Structures are given as C-alpha cells and as structure tokens.
Amino acid sequence: MKRRTILKSAATAMATAVVAIGLMPSTAHAQDVTLRLHQFLPPPATVPKHILKPWAAAVEERAGGKLKIEHYDAMALGGKPPGLMDQAIDGVADITMTVVGYTPGRFPQTEVFELPFMMTNPVATSKAFQDLVESDLQASEYKGVKVLGAWVHGPGVIHTAAGVTKLEDMEGLKLRGPTRVINDMLKELGATPVGLPLPAIPEALSKGVVSGTVIPWEVTPAIKLSELVTHHTEFVGDEALYTATIVLVMNQAKYDSLPDDIRAAIDAESGQKLSELAAQVMWDNDAPGRVIAEKAGNDIIQLTPEEVGRFKEKAQPVIDRWVAEMDGKGIDGRALIERAKGLIKKHGG
C-alpha cells in the first residue's frame, strides 16, 4: 500500500511538471528562429560589412532577440555566384544577395535599369527599381522569393591595363562584364566582352583572360584591382555608362512560415529603407576606392562631354535590340523604359 502511494505521488508530480512545461510561454522556441544569409563577396567588402550585417543586426534588434541571422560570405555554403538566386528559390539558403544579371535572361524587365546611360543618381535609380519590384516584378519575375531589397551600384567605371581615352580605344579590348545587357553594350562599343562574376576578376586579369573590367569604384578594394590595372576611365555628366541591379531575396515559403512579429521585424528594415541605404552606402564608398587608385599612382581618365556623347550614340543599338527583344516577349519595351525613367525622376534622379 505504501509502495502504491509513493508511485502515485511520483506520477502526480510528473504529470504536474508536464502540464507546467506546457503552460510556459513559447519564447524559447521563438528564439530558435535562425536564417542563413549567403552571398559572394568577401567579409571586408562594402556590401557585407556596411549593408548586410548592419541590416541583419537591425532586424534582430527589432525581433527582440527571437531571431538570429547567420552570415555566410564568399560562397561559404558552396556553389557559384550565378546559382545564388536558385539557392534562395530552392531553400539551400534562406536569404541570398546576388547580382540579378548573373542569371542571364531570367529577369528581363529588371534589365531596364542596366541599359546604357539609363542611371543618373544611384539612390533615385535604386528606389525606382524597388518601386517597380513592389508594383509589378515581385508577382512576376521574382515569384518564388520575397525581395527584401532591390538596388543598383554607383557609376560604372572602365578599368584597364592600357587605358581608354576615346571610343576607338575600346576596339578589341577583352573586358569582363557582369551581365547580359552590359556585355552587349561592351560589344557594341567595340570590345570583346567576357562574362564573369566579380570574384573571378583577379584570376582572369592575372592570366590574361581579360585585359580589363567594368565595375564601380566601391568594390575595387575588395579585389585589389588598383594593383592589377593602372588606368581607370570615368564618364562625366549626369548619366552613367552603366550600372548593375542587385537584390537581397528570401525563400518565399520560409518568409511565409515565420511568426508574425519576426516577419514584421524583417519588413520594417527592408523594402525602400534597405534599397536607399544600400545604394547610398555603395555610392559613398566609391570615393575611398578611387583614393586607393590615386595613391597607387594610377591614371584616372575623365572623358570629355563630347567623348561621352560618342559613347552614348554608339551604344544606342543596344537599347533598340533590347526593346525588340522585350516586344517579342510580350513586354512593351519602350513603355517600360519611359516608366523606369519616370520613376527615377520621381525619386530625384
């Protein structure tokens, strides 16, 4: 009898403990939400150091300690930069940052912002891009991912071993380009384009695969470009030779599965807020990259307005071909260009 009483008391205590645990707040489980952010740049580069990590920290703070965003830089989770969009779609990583043009032809309407001399002010252009994502592209081109931020970098610069002082100097140059549209522009200008993601530039230059590249000043320190080439060609005026489109995207199913408060924390730090921040930070960091080239004694060439006009006229067929291609896809290319220009102007560009 005594043994039965002891067993009964133990069972009662255990049941009480189980009930008590069940009644405890579920914050311990909420704190276990971890997202993996994967991207292709090294940790010291501007985008991970001054954009992605501060963004993630702000999101974590808003989430009140219930969320952890882990950073995997320089393709630490495996794969190649062109696969980053599919890694987000397939859930290999929860969040990825990528250059949209690394997956050629899959995001045709986004390409409107990469057309020659389309960009004026990178912040205005980024906000225009984000606007178009929210109104149209999220439901079409970016189905399968949630676009957390869309932006562009500062004015594209031509970096070469020999120097470009006039249009004729482009003839025959083997130049690395980042996207389909930009490579088409380089070809039209007389160069031989070689499509490569940014991390491949140093090796391609050292092995003679290319004799130059187009990238903004901001990212040149990350690949020590000023040690690899000695001439840098800038385009004066309100319109940049080119820019590239960049997105931070999240697996849609993962985003939808998050608790409301964590999703709200992500939303509060994303969208136009992230777009403007990213564009401004990248643009601001063009200056330090340029200073490094100056201190190295490299030749910084600024084309005259007349010479820029020659480049612009020469590049026009690229725009015409793109419009025709869009029309073939059932997209009004001319109307999309005018819309993009209108959105850029709306945001002060």
ABEGO torsion letter per residue (X at the ends): XAAAAAAAAAAAAAAAAAAAAAABBAAAAAAABBBBBBBABBAABAAAAAAAAAAAAAAAAAAGGABBBBBBBGGAAEEBAAAAAAAAAAGABABBBBBAAABBGABAAAAAAABBGABBBAAAAAAAAAAAAAAAAAABAABGBBBABBBBBBBBBBBBAAEBABAAAABGBBBBBABAAAAAAAAAAGBBBBBBBAAAAAAAAAAGABABBBBBAAAAAAAGAAAABABBBBBBEABBABBBBBBBBBBAAAAAABBAAAAAAAAAABEAAAAAAAAAAAAAAAAAAAAAAAAAGBBBBBBBAAAAAAAAAAAAAAAAAAAAAAAAAGBBAAAAAAAAAAAAAAAGX
